Amino acid sequence: MGNRLEGSSSLYLKQHADNPVDWWPWCDDAFEEAKRRDVPLLISIGYSACHWCHVMAHESFESDYIAGLMNRNLVCVKVDREERPDVDHIYMEAVQMMNQNGGWPLNVFCLPDGRPFYGGTYFPPDEKRGMQVMPWPQLVMRISEFYKKERAECESNAESIVKNLEHLSDAYVRQAKQWDSRLLFEAADHINERHDDEYGGFGSAPKFPPSMTLDFLLAVRNTRRCAQDPDLVERIDKVVNTTLHGMAHGGIFDQFGGGFCRYSVDKFWLIPHFEKMAYDNGLLLDVYAKAFHQYQDAMYPLIMEETIGWLVREMASDEGGFFSAIDADSGGEEGIFYCWNREQIIEALGEELGSEVCETYLITEKGTFEEGLSNPALSTSDLNRRQSLYDARMQLLAKRETREKPGIDRKRLTAWNALLMRGIAEAGFSLGRSDWVGLAEATGEWLWAEMIETAGDIFPVAYPEGPVGVGTLNDYAFTAEAFLALASRVELFAQGSAERWVNRAKVIVDRAIEKFLDSEKPGFFLTARDQDDLIVRKKDWHDNAIPSANAGMLHALSSLAAISGEGRYHKIYQEIVDLYPALISNVSSAASHGMAAIVRDLTGIAVVRANGVEHLYPDLIEGLSAKPWRRVFFLPADDPDQADGFQLCVGQHCTVPTTQIDQLFEELVG
């Protein structure tokens, strides 16, 4: 017998529809039921591709005994974090406040009105695992007793947590410090100190792809101040390239099929949690593209090509856009779809070629994963050898396709598609690939036609039956960023299209200002002013799995200010920037996306108005790919009397139009 999740569109909720737990979806009726029964509310949050979400579901939520305890003592609500990032943001921050860590599954015990008083992540069904956390059945009973006998303390805990959540939204307003651009370079130094110089990445295991952090370092790398500090230049070069190569060689990258997994459980990037998320791959495409501009490293185009190849092959929807995720598990086991033993490789390729593949991709007799299986990881820096094995890898990919495949979560998320669109567009620009630029445009056209209404309101998620929901600031900020990234150079590939994307971005940013901007203090709220189903209205300042939405708005606002000259965009931008000294001082690594926006604005966002030089665009594309990345908007001349040539404007300063590409490059790079 199913529960109230039957009929849900969300794959994650469907995965729990047959649980004996009497799950409710997020709705007013669930809160009313908790009030009627006077029992705690359990808000359990996860996502369809999450391995540990599956583990806890199998161990606890599929147990009749444990489900009985939950049903008698709680009202249980299941939330897809990808469908409701606003809900996830609040309760994740609450749990991090309580425990100094968070993750998924996220399980939060609340008063019937939704205010949290206790929570955590994964809880085992018993004590056999040796974990320092209470078993789930015992915890459920303890929470129930605590709620009945210590109601006043529950209320006090919940009230304190909510007040702290409200406080955190504007903490940086109260901590405001004087702006000093030296903070950006101090932040770069601090980040560089934490780098693992042997394997790349930051800290030890687990390691997550540090896309926003590397992007910030690349932005700093291209400043005049950094150019005067050879030690900082050398350090950034080492950090960026060691990390990008570490991931590209590691098992976190699908060596046979392309695309990146969510994170590595070890410091070597060898064994990941095998879920593949759309947003990670969009962010990584962006940073590999910018790094290729900087270093012309031959590895980076290969990674971009194979990642986009995977996206088109496995993640693209026939209706437009890209699916959200591929599960970590298949056949009830994590990673088995991707891993091999030596015998399987030899059987598929023969002794000689198979042995070479095993040696090149660390397929060992003992195995690097579980039960003698190995997760392929590239062991050589010889790219010629890697490329010589391309056909062998394609044979193994075809063989792998005969295995039981991990499930695909086929919902299409606006925010994540925007991150993919931006990454694909930047990859296309970096390699002069008009087909990739066209793919980014097609993604943007789907977003504009299907996910964005006439007034600029955005649907956050599309299911096969259509788009649904109320968009958060993530949807607006990342879509505006993506449209502007495409607008910046699409004119060089498709004349007459850049202004369309600028105008669309302007519609979205103006709507975001109307719906999300705090009228009293700096910053944008994550949720719209008319949304009332949450316990608190939060601002998102920190990069986590995806960038901070307020940081995304910084990128969009600074670009629109440069293009349009409208002071209102710069005013809002500057009010948020003024909070960054406090933000950087507290958590510099979690402010990377915003710091990158600030650095690039200080460097100068360039606007190039072109007239009568379309025949030079192919040479311009080729030349730009070999220059350090800079935000440059190539737009048609807005003055019909402009002389033929390229006129470069940065702020209020404009050069005389020139038809000499070398002169334009010198002005852009200099």
Disulfide bonds with the S-S distance in Angstrom:
Cys50-Cys53 2.46
Cys649-Cys654 1.99
